[in-house]
């Protein structure tokens, strides 16, 4: 169980990092300005929410692929 949680946490963290870099490329060049904007607008939680929704979509597709592969493995 711990192994599964660690794997999913790594996937979620990697997805969060990728989405942050894709949505806010200026974070790499000027992180203090981006953090200042976050403090000004008080939108700290939105990266976590966006990542959660994308994670759910990816998890759905992973579960669907796992279901299909298990179905075909059982048929053999």
N, C-alpha and C positions, 0 to 999 in steps of 0.2 A: 504494500500500500504506500509506504514512504517513497519507494522507487518511482511509482506512478506519479505521485504528487510532485516530486522533484523534476521529473520529465516535463510535466505540464507547466510547472512554474518556469522552467527554462524556455519552453515554447512561448509562453505568454510574455516573458521578459524580452525575448528576441523580437517578437511581434511588436511590442511596445516601442522598442528602440528603432525598429525599421519604420514604423508609422511616424514617429517623432521626426526622424530625419527626412522622410518623404514629405510630410506636411509642413515642416518648418526648417527648410535648409539653412536659414539664417542663424539657426541655433548653433551651428558649427562655427560660423564666422564671428558672431557677436552674441554670445550667450547672455551677457548681462542686460542687453537691450530686450531680449526675448523674456527673460525673467522679470524685468521691470514692467513689461506689458502684461504679463500674467498677474503681477501684484496689483496693477492698476485696474484690470478688469475683473479680478478675483475669480478666475476660471481655472482653478487648480485641478479639478476633478475630470474635466472633459477628456484629457488623453486616456485616462483609465477607462472611461465609459466607451469611447470609440474603440479602443483596443478590445474591450470585452465583447462588443457586438461583432467585430471582425473575427475574434477568437471563436465565438459561437458558430459562425458560418463555417469557418475552417473545421471546427470540431464535428459539425454535422456531416461535412463531406468526408472527413476521416472515418467517421462511424459508418457511413454509407459504403465506402470502399471496403472497409473491414467486413461488413455484412455480406457484400457480394463475393469477396474472396473466400470467406468461410463457407458460403453456400456452395461454391464450385469445388472447394476442397472436400466437402462432405459427399459430394456426388461421385467423386472418383473412387 
